[in-house]
Amino acid sequence: MRTTTRTKRLAGVLATVAATTALSLASPVAFAAGTPSASSGANAAQPSQAQWQQLDKVATAHSALGVYGLTDTVLMLPAGTPAAEKARVAAEIPAGMKVAVRISKFTKAEKDQLVKSVSSGKWNKTGEQLGLAAAYDGQKDKVQVAVEGPRSAADALQKRYAGKVEAGPGRMTPEWGRYADSSPFWGGGSIKAVGGGTCTAGYAVWDNAENKPKMVTAGHCAPLWVQYKSADDKDFGYVERRDKKLDAELITSKQYNGTIWTGGTAQSDSRLKVVNWSGWTFLGRQLCVSGQTTFNHCGHPVSQNGVAINYQAFGENNTINSDAAYMMDRGGTDPCHCNGNFTAPGDSGAPVYELGWADYTPNNQAAVIMGHHHGKIWFGGYDRMVNVKPGQVLSNWNLSMMYGSEH
């Protein structure tokens, strides 16, 4: 079972640290230099460049660790600095500047070694490929670190350097979501076949014969034995079975859980746990789909059952049998109900579901799996979405639907 402390993607840019790290950074980050205090007036006069220059000279003359923060500014002296030295520094602060003079718990050598140790990544024992950036923050008297990788890595970092390090989130990358998934993986996540294209993980199942979890996605996404990676390049598993009559395939070798990503944006970490499944696709039943390309959208009415679909995949002719396939329309608010959202390439395999309730409690929303997404088709004068019911997938392969936090 996952908690809110699991996977988060973080990114950063190294600031005020010698560029010695061997790990590349995916995107920039700027750590806040400090939050203005309640007494800081919005119209308070800002220090001049000459004042900042003089302050830097004072810090250098007294071998300070540095000056930190454009607001609530701190001049940090190294550990072991005598109180008399601290008083002399305070007396030399340029007139008109409000600067706190403090003594760190680190010497300069200790601070530099800590930054070097953190940036090396040698503390990471999970084998994850991480991007790291580290900078000493004198306002907090800690080394602040940005981690491009799972939240577990940031937690391990803070545990390893307890009280000395603060792992901060980057910006411009999802903190936690379908593009930053990790084991146990969820449905709705972005997956890419090694040497192939991108699809969406469908729903987690339990293999009753092998007594372990697996993941269903569309059968046209990858051939047998091909490996899948997550969007952030984690090993997602490999294809062990394909069914050409259901456009389904089974991914194995990793841990999977009965939860699906349902965010409506790339940055969203919204999710629903699975509480049931159904193959009852009665006309007009309102369904949702959650793909890696168009994200989560709902209000799609079932428009046709008993549809036989013929398609080409990996040089072979494939046919989804009519008992398994059904169509749903865009839905929407116009008279023809055709201005709603629609799926796109990359959404293949995505979980199709109906909103339900966990433990039958109103307002505690959950997902009832209605199948996985095959693709679009022009039928009866409109674009429609084709999905595959879960019933035959489960029975043909002796699987059980996995529910949230199950097994």
Residue pairs with C-beta under 8 A, 6 or more apart in sequence:
1 257
1 404
1 405
2 184
2 186
2 257
2 259
5 151
5 155
6 150
6 151
6 152
6 176
6 182
7 150
7 151
7 152
7 176
7 180
7 181
7 182
8 150
8 151
8 154
8 169
8 175
8 176
8 180
9 148
9 149
9 150
9 170
9 173
9 174
9 175
9 176
9 179
9 180
9 232
10 29
10 146
10 147
10 148
10 149
10 151
10 154
10 167
10 168
10 169
10 170
10 173
10 175
11 25
11 26
11 27
11 28
11 29
11 131
11 146
11 148
11 170
11 171
11 172
11 173
12 25
12 28
12 29
12 31
12 131
12 132
12 133
12 145
12 146
12 147
12 148
12 168
12 170
13 25
13 28
13 29
13 30
13 133
13 146
14 21
14 25
14 119
14 133
14 134
14 135
15 30
15 31
15 133
15 135
16 66
16 135
16 136
17 115
17 119
17 133
17 134
17 135
17 136
20 116
20 119
21 119
21 120
21 121
21 132
21 133
21 134
22 120
23 119
23 121
23 130
23 131
23 132
24 131
25 131
25 132
25 133
25 146
25 148
26 131
26 148
26 173
27 148
27 170
27 171
27 172
27 173
28 170
28 171
28 172
29 133
29 146
29 168
29 169
29 170
29 171
29 172
30 171
31 135
31 137
31 144
31 146
31 168
33 68
33 69
33 70
33 71
33 139
34 68
34 69
34 70
34 71
34 72
34 73
34 74
34 139
35 71
35 72
36 71
36 72
37 71
37 72
40 71
40 72
45 96
47 55
47 94
47 96
47 97
51 94
51 96
51 97
54 94
55 67
55 73
55 75
55 93
55 94
55 97
55 99
56 67
58 64
58 75
58 89
58 92
58 93
58 94
59 66
59 67
59 75
62 77
62 81
62 85
62 88
62 89
63 77
63 78
63 108
64 75
64 76
64 77
64 78
64 89
65 76
65 77
65 78
65 104
65 106
65 108
65 111
65 136
65 138
66 75
66 76
66 136
66 138
67 73
67 74
67 75
67 76
67 99
67 138
68 74
68 75
68 76
68 137
68 138
68 139
69 138
69 139
72 100
72 139
73 97
73 98
73 99
73 100
74 99
74 100
74 101
74 102
74 138
74 139
75 89
75 93
75 99
75 100
75 101
75 102
75 138
76 102
76 103
76 104
76 138
76 141
77 85
77 86
77 89
77 101
77 102
77 103
77 104
78 103
78 104
78 106
78 107
78 108
78 111
79 103
79 104
79 105
79 106
79 107
79 110
80 107
81 103
86 101
86 103
89 101
90 101
93 99
93 101
102 138
102 141
104 111
104 138
104 141
105 141
106 114
106 136
106 141
111 136
111 143
114 136
114 143
114 161
114 164
114 165
115 134
115 135
115 136
115 143
117 123
117 161
118 132
118 134
118 143
118 145
118 157
118 161
118 165
119 132
119 133
119 134
121 130
121 132
123 156
123 157
123 160
123 161
124 130
124 153
124 156
124 157
125 156
126 152
126 153
126 156
128 149
128 150
128 153
128 234
129 149
129 233
130 147
130 148
130 149
130 153
131 147
131 148
131 149
132 145
132 146
132 147
132 148
133 145
133 146
134 143
134 144
134 145
134 146
135 143
135 144
136 142
136 143
136 144
137 143
137 144
137 166
140 166
142 163
142 164
142 165
142 166
143 161
143 164
143 165
143 166
144 165
144 166
144 167
144 168
145 154
145 157
145 165
145 166
145 167
145 168
146 167
146 168
146 169
146 170
147 153
147 154
147 157
147 167
147 170
148 170
148 173
149 232
150 180
150 182
151 176
152 182
154 167
155 167
157 165
157 167
158 165
158 166
158 167
169 175
173 180
174 180
174 266
174 267
174 268
174 269
175 267
175 269
176 269
177 261
177 263
177 266
177 267
177 268
177 269
178 186
178 188
178 189
178 190
178 200
178 231
178 261
178 263
178 290
178 292
179 189
179 190
179 230
179 231
179 232
179 266
179 292
180 231
180 232
181 189
181 190
181 230
181 231
181 232
181 234
181 261
182 230
182 234
183 234
183 254
183 255
184 204
184 213
184 254
184 255
184 256
184 257
185 201
185 204
185 215
185 230
185 236
185 237
185 254
185 255
185 256
185 257
186 201
186 204
186 256
186 257
186 259
186 260
186 261
186 271
187 201
187 202
187 203
187 204
187 215
187 258
187 259
187 260
187 261
187 274
187 290
187 351
188 200
188 201
188 260
188 261
188 262
188 271
188 290
188 291
188 292
188 296
188 350
188 351
189 200
189 201
189 230
189 231
189 236
189 261
189 292
190 198
190 200
190 201
190 230
190 231
190 292
190 346
191 198
191 199
191 200
191 201
191 217
191 221
191 228
191 229
191 230
191 231
191 236
191 251
191 292
191 349
192 198
192 199
192 228
192 229
192 230
192 231
193 199
193 221
193 222
193 226
193 227
193 228
194 226
194 227
194 228
194 229
195 226
196 221
196 222
196 226
197 221
197 345
197 346
198 292
198 346
199 217
199 218
199 221
199 222
199 292
199 346
199 347
199 348
199 349
200 217
200 290
200 291
200 292
200 293
200 346
200 347
200 348
200 349
200 350
200 351
200 373
201 215
201 217
201 236
201 251
201 349
201 351
202 215
202 216
202 217
202 218
202 349
202 350
202 351
202 372
202 373
203 215
203 216
203 258
203 260
203 274
203 277
203 351
203 369
203 372
203 390
203 401
203 402
204 213
204 214
204 215
204 216
204 256
204 257
204 258
204 259
204 274
204 402
205 213
205 214
205 215
205 216
205 250
205 256
205 393
205 394
205 397
205 399
205 400
205 401
205 402
206 212
206 213
206 214
206 399
206 400
206 401
206 402
206 406
206 407
207 213
207 214
207 250
207 252
207 397
207 398
207 399
208 398
208 399
208 400
209 398
212 252
213 255
213 256
213 257
213 402
213 407
214 237
214 240
214 250
214 251
214 252
214 256
214 399
215 236
215 237
215 250
215 251
215 252
215 256
216 248
216 249
216 250
216 251
216 349
216 372
216 390
216 393
216 399
217 248
217 249
217 251
217 348
217 349
217 372
218 247
218 248
218 249
218 348
218 349
218 372
218 373
218 374
218 375
218 388
219 242
219 243
219 244
219 246
219 247
219 248
219 249
219 313
219 318
220 247
220 311
220 313
220 314
220 318
220 348
220 374
220 375
221 249
221 348
221 349
222 228
222 239
222 249
223 239
223 242
223 314
224 239
224 240
224 241
224 242
225 238
225 239
225 240
226 238
226 239
227 235
227 236
227 237
227 238
228 236
228 237
228 238
228 239
228 251
229 235
229 236
230 236
231 292
235 253
235 254
236 251
236 254
237 251
237 252
237 253
237 254
238 251
238 252
238 253
239 249
239 250
239 251
240 250
240 251
240 252
241 249
241 250
241 397
242 248
242 249
242 250
243 249
243 393
243 396
243 397
244 313
244 316
244 318
244 319
245 318
245 319
245 320
245 321
245 324
246 320
246 321
246 324
246 388
246 392
246 393
246 396
247 309
247 311
247 313
247 318
247 320
247 374
247 388
248 372
248 388
248 393
250 397
250 399
256 402
257 402
257 404
257 405
257 406
258 273
258 274
258 401
258 402
258 403
258 404
258 405
258 406
259 271
259 272
259 273
259 274
259 404
259 405
260 271
260 272
260 274
260 290
260 351
260 353
260 367
261 270
261 271
261 290
261 296
262 270
262 271
262 272
262 288
262 290
262 296
262 367
263 269
263 270
263 271
263 290
263 295
263 296
264 270
264 295
264 296
264 297
265 295
266 295
268 295
270 296
272 353
272 355
272 365
272 366
272 367
272 404
273 358
273 366
273 367
273 403
273 404
273 405
274 353
274 366
274 367
274 368
274 369
274 401
274 402
274 403
274 404
275 356
275 357
275 358
275 359
275 366
275 367
275 368
275 403
275 404
276 356
276 368
276 369
276 401
276 403
277 368
277 369
277 370
277 390
277 394
277 401
278 354
278 368
278 369
278 370
278 390
279 370
279 371
279 389
279 390
279 391
281 302
281 305
281 326
281 370
281 389
282 302
283 301
283 302
283 303
283 305
284 301
284 302
285 301
285 302
285 354
285 370
286 298
286 299
286 300
286 301
286 331
286 354
287 298
287 300
287 301
287 302
287 328
287 352
287 353
287 354
287 370
287 387
288 296
288 297
288 298
288 299
288 300
288 352
288 353
288 354
288 355
289 296
289 297
289 300
289 343
289 347
289 350
289 351
289 352
289 353
289 373
289 385
289 387
290 296
290 350
290 351
290 353
291 343
291 344
291 346
291 347
291 348
291 350
291 373
292 346
292 347
292 350
293 343
293 344
293 345
293 346
293 347
294 341
294 342
294 343
294 344
294 347
297 340
297 341
298 355
299 331
299 332
299 340
300 328
300 329
300 330
300 331
300 340
300 385
301 328
301 329
301 331
301 337
302 326
302 327
302 328
303 327
303 328
303 329
303 384
304 326
304 327
304 379
304 380
304 384
305 326
306 322
306 323
306 326
307 320
307 322
307 325
307 326
307 327
307 386
308 319
308 320
308 321
308 322
308 325
309 319
309 320
309 325
309 374
309 377
309 386
310 317
310 318
310 319
311 318
311 319
311 320
311 374
311 375
312 318
320 374
320 386
320 388
321 392
323 389
323 392
324 388
324 389
324 391
324 392
325 374
325 386
325 387
325 388
325 389
326 371
326 386
326 387
326 389
327 377
327 379
327 384
327 385
327 386
327 387
328 352
328 384
328 385
328 387
329 337
329 338
329 340
329 382
329 384
329 385
330 337
330 338
330 339
330 340
330 341
330 342
330 382
330 383
330 384
330 385
331 337
331 340
332 338
332 339
332 340
333 339
333 340
336 382
338 382
342 376
342 383
342 385
343 350
343 373
343 375
343 376
343 385
347 373
348 373
348 374
348 375
349 372
349 373
350 372
350 373
351 367
351 369
351 372
351 373
352 369
352 370
352 371
352 372
352 373
352 387
353 367
353 368
353 369
353 370
354 367
354 368
354 370
355 365
355 366
355 367
355 368
356 365
356 366
356 367
356 368
357 363
357 364
357 365
357 366
358 364
358 365
358 366
358 404
366 404
369 390
369 401
370 387
370 389
370 390
371 387
371 388
371 389
371 390
372 387
372 388
372 390
372 393
373 385
373 386
373 387
374 386
374 387
374 388
375 385
375 386
376 383
376 384
376 385
376 386
377 383
377 384
377 386
378 384
390 401
393 399
394 400
394 401
